[in-house]
Structures are given as structure tokens and as C-alpha cells.
Amino acid sequence: MLPPFELLEPHSLDQALKMLATSESVPLAGGTNLLPDLRARGEAGGRFISLAALDQLHGIEHSDSRVLMGARTTLSDILHDPLMPTAAPSLVSMAKVFAGSMVRNAATVAGNICYGSPSADVVPPLLSLDAELTLASAAGERTLSLNDFLLDYKKTARRPDELLISVSWAPPTTGTANLFYKLGRRRGDAITVVGVAVTITIEKGNCTKARIALGSVAPTVFRAQEAEEALVGGPLTATTIGTAAQAAAQASRPIDDIRASADYRRHAVHMLVRRLLTEAWQTAGSQHD
């Protein structure tokens, strides 16, 4: 049973932003994180603002230079979009192993991002794609990188009067590979033990861009920037990839919990980063053949 709570139901974005500006309330989209937390606490839940009627926050738009995804887009929407396998391969791989179909039908992109969990599966793929977020308030809009949005454990740069309204990124160019792997205790419906997303771009046989995003191994999802820097400027040899994988493992700050030990997580980061970088190098290189 859910404890009592107040639910406000705006019918436009402007109305929702005014409610956020004038009341202490929390946005509620799919509720796949918030409602279980509310049930677990067993105490009065305060005030929520439902986003269910805000259709302008739902959907995916594609152009040659940018992909724009509304905040209320669900994980199922990602899987059903015919252009997403090329626009964000890692995001599709993630959505395929995200919980079960009923949860995917409800869980939203914005909810997964704004909850701020270190095990948020949506975040590593988007972080590896250099995604940007647009937030709106009654005073106006602002855009910032997803990398700058994530501050600490369940702490983000969203102000109480703001609503995340969209996520955008540049689709991968020719010579780019974008991959994701989720390590869990079972294939689906499991909280991530380690999540890894990588993006590699090759030009004239050299790596010109590298992104390595890690989930469930620190207080928040993060990019292993020293590992990325070790990859850029030349071809990816086994030695270079091994160095980057080791740097990624060293950058991790995992904890021991019921799903895995910290040592196991560090080992998994090393192995998965090495595996994905090797696969990404082969995939990106084949696009030039």
C-alpha cells in the first residue's frame, strides 16, 4: 500500500512550471523509482506533480545533426524507434536489458536521469554520446551537459523549480562505434552491478575521440577521463586498450553491497572496458573498409 500523498495534475508545461515555482513538489513521470521509494518509506509522501498530460515532453525527433528526445520518452519508445539503432546504438542495447516490458512501458528517460542513482542504466549511454539536457522553469530555459548535471549520489544540478524537458545529442558519424554492456545478477529485471558504455571514433587509422562512461561503481555515473585520454591520438593496440582499462578501474570508487563486492566491481570494470574497447575499435575500423 502507498501512503497518502498529494497529486497535482497540470495540463500544460507552463502550468507545471508555475506549480514547481510556487509549491514544494516533486515531478512525477513514470514513477518506477519514486513510487517504490514512497512505498518503502511508509510515511506521507508530500506533493507530486504528474507529467502524464504533457504530451509535448514525449517523443523523439531526428535530424542529420541532432537527436532530440522528450523527457517523457519511455524505454519502450527507444526500442520502437526505427532510427535509434544508428542514432544511439548503446541506448538501444541498454533498453533491451532494462527491467521488464511493463517497467519499460512506464519508465521515462528524465526520471531515470533525475533520480541520480549510480546504477541508472539510461545515463552511461547518454554520457558516452556527450548528451545535453534542457531544463525549464517559469523564469526560462537553460542547457547543460549531462556530465555537468550529475553531481553526487542522488544529487543533480536540477533546481527545485526546474523540469528536465529534453535530452539531445549528435548522432554517431562514420567511423564511430557506440557500445553498452550491463553486468547484472540475471539478464533482466536486475539492478546493475556494473554498467559500461564506450564511444570510439577512428579517422585515418587513429582514435580521435574516446568516451568511457561507468555506472554502479561510484556515487554517480561518471566518465573515466584519464582512460579516455590514454586512447586518443593513435591506433588502439592491445597495450593501449589495457592501459585505458586499468585507468578506468582505478578511477572507480565502488562499494560492497548485496550484489557484488568492491573488488569484483573493479575487476569487472577492467575486463568490460577492455572488451568493449576492443570490439569498438574493430567495429569503427570496419566502417572504413
N, C-alpha and C positions, 0 to 999 in steps of 0.2 A: 504494500500500500504506500502511496505517495502522501507525504504530509501536506497540509494545506499551503497554498501559495496563491498570489495574485497574478493574473494573466491579462496583460493589455494587448489589444489586437488592432494595430493601425492598419489602414487600408492604402497608405501611400508611403513612399520613402520620406517625404517631408514631415508627415505626421509622426513617423517612427523617430526621426531625428529630434523633433520637438519634445517627444516623450523622454528621450535619453537626456536631453538638456535640462529638463525640469523635474526629473524624478530619479531617485536611486533605484536603478533597474538594470537587468542583465538581458542582452539579446538572446533569443531562443529560436534556433532554426530546427535542425533535425532532432536535437535533444539526446543524441545517443551517448554523450558524455555527461551532460548536466543532469538529466533525469535519474540515471543510476546513482550519481553522487547524492542527489536530493533524497532518494530512497534510502541510501546507506546511512545518511546522517540522521534521518528520522525526526528532524525538527522543522519548524515552519520555514518555508523556503524563500520568503521575501517576495519580490516582484520581478516578473519576467515580461519581456516584450516579444510577442510572437512575430516572426517574419514570414509566416505562411502565406499571407496575401500579397507579398511584394514580388510580383512576377517579374519586375524589371531587374531583379537581382538573380534571375535564373537563366541559364543558357550559356552557350559557347559560340563565339564569333571568330572566324578565321580570316586572316588576310595574308598576303605574301610576307609581310614584315612583322606581324604581331598576332598572337593568340590572346583573346580576351575572354575570361571565364567569370561569370557572375558568382557572387558569394554563395548563393543558394543552390548552385550546381551540386548535384549529388554524385556519389561514387558510381552509381549505375549510369548516370548521364555520361560520364567519362568513357565507360565501357561501350556505350551505344553510339558514340560519336564516330562516324566513319573516317574522319581525318585525324583523329587523335593518335593512332599508331605511328604516324610520321611527325606529327606536331609535338608529341611528348611521349616517346616510347617508354620511358621509365615510369611515367604516370599510369599508363595502361597496365604495365606489369604489376605495379603496386595495387591498382584497383582490383585486379583478378584475384588477389590473395587477401583482400581487405574483408575481414569478418565473413558473414554470410549474406545471402541475397537480400534478406529482409532489412538488415542493417545498412547495406549499400544503398537501398532504395530511400533511406531516410537521412543517412549521414551526409553532411554538406562539407564542401571544401573549406568554407570560412570557419565553421565550427571546429573542425579538426585543427586548423591553424591557430585560432584564437584561444583554444583551451590551453595551449602552451605546454602540452605534455612532451617529455623527451622521447616517448615512443609513438608520437604522431606520425602515421605512415604517409600522409599526404606531403609532409614537409621535405623529406630528403630529395624526392624527385624534383620538386619545385625549386629547392635551393640549388640543385645541380644545374638547373636551367636559368639561373640568375633571375628568378621571378621578382616582379614588383607588385606591391599592394597599393590599392587606392582606398583611403579611409575618408568617410564623410561625417560631418557634424552640422549642426544648424549654422555654424559660422563659415562653413566652406569645406573644401576638399584638400587633401594632401596625398602625395605619393612617396613611398619609401621602399627600399629593397627589403625583401623577406629576410635577408641576412641581418639587417639593422633592426627588424621588427622583433626578433627573438632575443630576449634579454637574460632570462634565467628560468629556473624551474617554475613553470606555470605563471611566468611573468612576461608580458609583451609590452610593446610600445603603444598599444591602443589605449587612448584616454577613455574615461568612463562615459563621456558624451559622444564617442565616436562609434561608427559602424563600419566594419570592413565590407566594402561593396563590390570589389572586383580584384582579380588576380590576372596578371598578364606577363607574357614572356615572348622572346623571339624564337620562332621555330628553328630546330637544328638545320644548319646548312650542309651542303655536300661535303663529305669528309669528316662528319661528326657522328659519333656513337654516343648514345644516351641509355644507360642501363640501370636496373634496380634489382636488388635481391633482399628478401626478408627471411631472416632466420627466426623460426618460432618453434615451439614445442610440438606443434602439429601444423598441418598445411594451412588450414583456415580457422577463423574464429579464435585466434590466439593473439595475446599481446606480444609485440615484437621483442625478441631477445636482442637482436642486432639488426639494424636496417642500414643498407649501403646503397647510395646512388652515385654514379660517376658519369661525367661527360668528358669526352676527349675529341679534340679537333686536330686533324692532320692536314698540313699543307706542304707539298714538295718533300714528303718523307719525314717531316719533323712535327713534333707536337707543338702546336701554337696556343692551345688553351686546354686547361685541365680543371675539373671541378670534382671534388670528393666530399659528399655530404654523409654524415653519420648520425644514426638515430639510436636511442636507448643506451648510449654509452657515455652520457654526460648529463648535467642538469637540464640541458636543452639540446635540440638538434643543432648541429654545427658543421661548418666546413673545416676540413683539415688543410689549412692553407700552406703550411710548410711542406706537406706531402704534395700538394698541387705544384708548388714552386719547383720541386725536385724533378718534375716531369717535363716542364716547358723548355723548349729550345733545341731539342734534338730528337732522335728516334727513341722509342721506348724499348730498351733492351731488358732482358731478364733482371740484370743488375739494377737498372734504374727503377723498374717496377718494384723490385724487392725493397729498395731503399724507401720508396714512397709508401709502401705498405707498412713498413716498420715505423715510419714517421707518423702515419695515421693511427697506428696502435698506441704509440707513445703520447699522442695528443688526446687520447680518450681518457675519460675520468669515470669509469663505470662503478657501479655499486654491486654488492652481493644482495640478492633477493631470492624469492622462491623460484624464479625462473632460471637463474644462472648465477654463477659466481663472477666476481670482477675479473679474475684471471681468465676464465673461459671467454668472457666477452672480449677482452683484449686479444686473445688468440684468434677468436672468430673475426675480429676486425682485420687483423693481419692477413688471414687466409682469404677472406672475401674480397678485400680491396685488391689483393694480388690477382685473384681470379677474374674479377670484373675488369680490371685494367688490361689484363692480357686479352680478354675477349673483346673489349672496346677497341684496342689497338688493331686487332685483326679485322673487326667489323668496319672501322673507319677506313683502314687501308684498302679494303676490298672495293670501296666505292670509287677509288681512283683507277682500279684495274680495267 
